[in-house]
Amino acid sequence: MINLLRKYKTKKLFQQYGVDFHAKNKLRKKSLLTMEEGSSISSVTMAFNRLEIGARSYVRSGSEFLNISAIGRFCSISNGVVMGHASAGHPLDWVSSHPFQFVDAPLKYAVASTPTRIEHDVWIGRGAIIMEGVHIGTGAVVSAWSLVTRDVPPYTIVAGMPARVIKRRHAPEVVEGLIHSAWWELPVEFLLQLPLDQPEAFLASLQNISKPELASYKRVEITRNNSRAI
């Protein structure tokens, strides 16, 4: 009865705060997930410590959250994407690379690692693998089935195994303008009134009209056994 009541309250909280979190998702005991209003997570594997997901970002089913700490606003993450894949999970300079040497044994093996970070407006295609410690810049695109082993600059399209730069989405001055505008901090209702299909005209419009107050998104904090508004 207690579990049913908790699930009911959690469902109502998610609805009230505009968060879509698949009921089958299970966090680790000490994991902490923060989701902004309008974000959505389908059925995924979760093995991170702390992760923040920005407004309007969505993650399709079959993906994996491993060593990752941040996903910005307005990100589009397709099915089967692995984020924060370990780059050194086995010892290469020991007698064996097998974990029998340090699991339930006196020897210890641990590798210091940095979480993966994904900025705003990033699109990651199906089946891509993002290694731990990689920083994906705002506006970047990662093509399907790519293996990303190094940082991706803002508004850059990468593809391949390992991923290489294919092209830039916009001219340098447009990229600079978009980053400076921080448009992802503005209300969606305001953005929809601007020429979103013409980046140069969009930037010009921002300079010629009064900007509204920054968007104020509701946030939900989720742990293994509890969820609350923050």
C-alpha positions in Angstrom: 0.0 0.0 0.0 2.8 2.4 0.9 4.6 1.7 -2.4 1.3 2.3 -4.4 0.7 5.6 -2.6 4.3 6.7 -3.3 3.9 5.8 -7.0 0.7 7.7 -7.2 2.2 10.9 -5.6 5.2 10.6 -7.8 3.0 10.4 -10.9 1.0 13.4 -9.9 4.2 15.4 -9.2 5.6 14.6 -12.6 2.3 15.6 -14.3 2.2 18.9 -12.3 5.8 19.8 -13.1 5.7 18.7 -16.7 8.3 15.9 -16.4 8.0 12.6 -18.2 10.0 9.9 -16.5 9.4 6.3 -17.5 8.0 4.2 -14.7 10.4 1.3 -15.3 13.5 3.5 -14.9 15.5 2.5 -11.8 18.2 4.7 -10.2 21.1 3.4 -8.2 20.9 3.7 -4.4 23.0 7.0 -4.2 22.1 8.5 -7.6 20.4 11.9 -7.9 18.6 13.1 -11.0 17.3 16.6 -11.5 14.9 17.2 -14.4 13.6 20.6 -15.6 10.0 21.1 -16.8 9.3 19.7 -20.2 12.1 17.1 -20.2 11.5 13.5 -21.0 13.3 10.2 -20.4 12.1 7.0 -21.9 13.2 3.5 -20.6 16.9 3.8 -20.1 19.8 2.3 -18.1 21.0 4.6 -15.2 24.4 4.3 -13.6 25.4 7.9 -12.9 26.0 9.6 -9.6 24.5 13.0 -10.2 22.8 14.1 -13.4 20.9 17.3 -14.4 18.7 17.4 -17.5 17.5 20.7 -18.9 14.1 21.8 -20.1 12.6 20.3 -23.3 15.4 17.8 -23.7 14.3 14.2 -24.4 16.0 10.8 -24.4 14.6 7.9 -26.4 14.5 4.3 -25.1 17.4 1.9 -24.9 19.9 4.6 -24.1 22.4 4.4 -21.2 23.3 7.1 -18.7 26.7 6.0 -17.3 29.4 8.5 -16.2 27.5 11.7 -17.2 26.7 14.8 -15.2 24.8 17.2 -17.4 22.5 17.3 -20.4 21.5 20.9 -21.3 18.2 22.3 -22.6 16.5 21.5 -25.9 18.7 18.3 -26.5 17.4 15.5 -28.8 18.9 12.1 -27.9 17.8 9.1 -30.0 17.5 5.4 -29.2 20.4 3.3 -28.0 22.8 6.1 -27.2 25.5 5.4 -24.6 26.6 8.5 -22.7 29.7 8.4 -20.4 31.1 5.0 -21.5 34.1 4.0 -19.5 37.4 4.4 -21.3 39.5 2.3 -18.9 37.3 -0.2 -17.1 40.0 -3.0 -17.1 43.7 -3.0 -16.2 45.9 -3.2 -19.3 49.3 -3.3 -17.5 48.4 -6.2 -15.0 48.8 -9.9 -15.6 45.3 -10.1 -16.9 42.7 -7.6 -17.9 39.9 -9.7 -16.2 38.2 -8.3 -13.1 38.8 -11.5 -11.1 42.0 -9.9 -9.9 40.2 -7.1 -8.0 36.6 -8.3 -7.4 36.4 -10.0 -4.0 40.2 -10.0 -3.9 42.8 -8.0 -1.9 43.9 -6.1 -4.9 42.0 -2.9 -5.7 41.6 -1.3 -9.2 40.1 2.1 -9.6 40.5 4.7 -12.4 39.9 8.4 -11.8 37.4 9.6 -14.4 35.6 12.8 -15.4 31.9 12.7 -16.2 30.6 13.4 -19.7 28.8 16.8 -20.2 26.4 17.7 -22.9 25.5 21.4 -23.5 22.3 22.9 -24.9 20.6 22.1 -28.3 22.7 19.0 -28.9 21.3 16.3 -31.3 22.7 12.8 -30.9 21.7 10.1 -33.4 20.8 6.5 -32.8 23.4 4.1 -31.4 26.1 6.8 -30.8 28.6 6.2 -28.0 30.0 9.1 -26.1 33.0 8.2 -24.0 33.4 9.5 -20.4 35.0 12.9 -19.9 33.9 14.1 -23.4 32.3 17.6 -23.6 29.7 18.1 -26.3 29.4 21.8 -27.1 26.1 23.7 -27.6 24.4 23.2 -31.0 26.6 20.2 -31.9 25.3 17.2 -33.9 26.6 13.6 -33.4 25.6 11.3 -36.3 24.1 7.9 -35.7 26.5 5.0 -34.8 29.4 7.4 -34.1 32.1 6.8 -31.5 33.0 10.1 -29.8 36.3 10.0 -28.0 37.1 13.7 -27.8 35.4 17.1 -27.2 33.0 18.4 -29.9 33.1 22.2 -30.5 29.8 24.1 -30.5 27.6 23.9 -33.7 29.8 21.2 -35.2 28.6 18.0 -36.9 30.7 14.9 -36.2 30.4 11.3 -37.6 32.4 8.1 -37.7 34.3 5.6 -35.5 36.1 7.5 -34.1 34.0 10.6 -34.8 35.6 13.3 -37.0 34.3 16.8 -37.9 32.2 16.7 -41.0 31.1 20.3 -41.2 30.1 23.4 -39.2 26.4 24.2 -38.9 26.8 27.9 -39.3 29.4 30.6 -40.1 31.7 31.6 -37.2 29.9 34.9 -36.7 26.5 33.2 -36.5 27.8 30.6 -34.0 29.2 33.4 -31.9 25.9 35.2 -32.0 23.9 32.2 -31.1 26.0 31.3 -28.1 26.1 34.9 -27.0 22.3 35.1 -27.3 21.8 32.2 -24.9 18.4 31.7 -26.5 17.7 28.5 -24.5 17.2 30.7 -21.5 14.3 32.6 -23.1 10.6 31.5 -22.9 9.5 29.2 -25.7 6.4 31.3 -26.3 8.7 34.3 -27.1 11.1 32.2 -29.3 8.2 30.9 -31.4 7.5 34.5 -32.5 10.9 34.8 -34.1 12.3 33.5 -37.5 13.8 30.3 -36.1 14.4 29.0 -39.7 16.7 31.9 -40.4 19.6 32.2 -37.9 20.8 35.6 -39.1 17.3 37.1 -39.0 16.7 35.5 -35.6 19.8 37.2 -34.2 18.8 40.5 -35.7 15.4 40.2 -34.2 16.8 39.7 -30.8 18.8 42.9 -31.1 15.8 45.0 -32.3 13.1 43.9 -29.8 12.9 43.9 -26.0 13.7 40.5 -24.5 11.3 39.1 -21.9 12.4 37.8 -18.5 14.3 34.6 -18.6 12.3 31.4 -18.6 11.5 30.0 -15.2 11.3 26.3 -15.4 10.0 24.1 -12.6 12.4 21.4 -11.4 12.0 17.9 -10.0 14.6 16.0 -8.0 14.5 12.2 -8.2 16.2 9.6 -6.1 15.7 5.8 -5.9 13.0 6.1 -3.3 11.6 9.6 -3.5 10.8 12.5 -5.8 10.3 16.1 -4.8 9.8 19.6 -6.3 12.8 22.0 -5.8 
